[in-house]
Amino acid sequence: MNNAAQGCEASRAESDDECELKWLHAIALGDRTAFERLYLRYHPPLTRFLIHSAGRPDLVDDVINETLWAVWRGAVHFRGDSKPRTWIVSIAYRTLMKHLRDRSRGSMLGTRDVAEAEHPANLIDVESGPDMAEQREWLSHGLSLLPDEQRMTLELAYLLGQSCEEIAEIMDCAIGTVKARMFRARVRLRNTLPGLAGENGPETEAEQA
């Protein structure tokens, strides 16, 4: 095993970024053990993010495999200008966008077969109790009504924990655009959820724009 990969796992004081940077340096040298550790760390969060965005397990597998294969080949070129996580998620995002452009959006996004463990409503905390399932259903439906860019911005922020600056890098847009998408998504959810719950909520054309 490469010393960098082994030392990273052994040092609990080391941050995730420092650990992953060591793994990437080891991967650049052809260390398969370091790549395996990186693969195992990123497969679950990338799966959650991609299945929310695409709704197709078969597509998710393709995107993850292409993403991590690109990491294996591209690690030698990584210079640390961004966090390893931001770089990897950027690759996953671009790969997903390419697949969505290449396939029919109607067939890809029209039907979402998401397991309960991967439920989009898990992006927002809901207190436990007898109404939890119904609340999660409302949240899931509300999220599904958001435009793709707004929904994916929320998922990057709340599911993968990316900052506005990191999301801007991942989505190749201005930070102001990210903040605007998050604001509009929150407005839409605030106006949509009362209606889904059978309540009357305010909704205006300006807020929906």
Order of alpha helices (4+ residues) and beta strands (2+ residues): alpha-alpha-alpha-alpha-alpha-alpha-alpha-alpha-alpha-alpha-alpha
